[in-house]
């Protein structure tokens, strides 16, 4: 297919704004890093082929990404490869702090439903209404998964802090990070 040059005007900024969050979302859905990047490329290649931009491009790209990611994830061979790669849920960076590694480990340990909502809320900045629409849930169910997931993250990070204290390091560094993990209010209340 020949890509319409006029689509690049709106696709470029959308790609810049959403690609990293979509890769992380793909990881939350169970794809490895390379698979998630491939799905991002497939989605944006398909967007370039559209005659006109969708009405809500940011919602459209997340929905299209999720559909393609779930289709890819269903493959038996990829599922087996994912199990071998599950210990590397996030790509490691040399400049990561111990707290970042602990947070990633705790996030990877959450149930998939809670991890998916947390990634959509925090890294992709969706509302509970948008998340509910995307996942076919009520906004309150999405908010509940978010709250329960954050409670589990807090508990996991507290456990990590306790382990660090036993190794002679201060757990105070987790205090500022835990503030970021405050539970969301129920939908309809501010």
C-alpha angles and dihedrals in degrees: 000000000000113000117232108240091213090064090063089070093068100023096059097059091041090053092049092049099043113024098087092046091048092052089053090046088053089053089051088052091054104263121132117242095264093048091050091051090049091053091050089053092047092051094049092044088054091048090055089057093057115108092219132014117263117258093249106025097181093052091042094053093050092048092046090047092050093049093049093043093052091048091051092046092056092069111110095217093050091048090056092048090049091056090056090047097043092102088067098053090149126033109250121235123198092230094056116126123227088250092055091050091048092049091049091048091050093047091050089052095058122101109271093246093056094041091051093053093045092051092047092048102042105029100028095035097224123160120239088252090056092045091049091050092047095048098035093247136122114263088243091056089051090049091048092052088049093050094046091046092051090049089054091047091051092049092048092049091048088053089051090049090052090051090051092050089056088055092053098258123124119254092204091098088071093060095076092043093049090056087066089058097063114145118257119243116250113274111274095034126083 
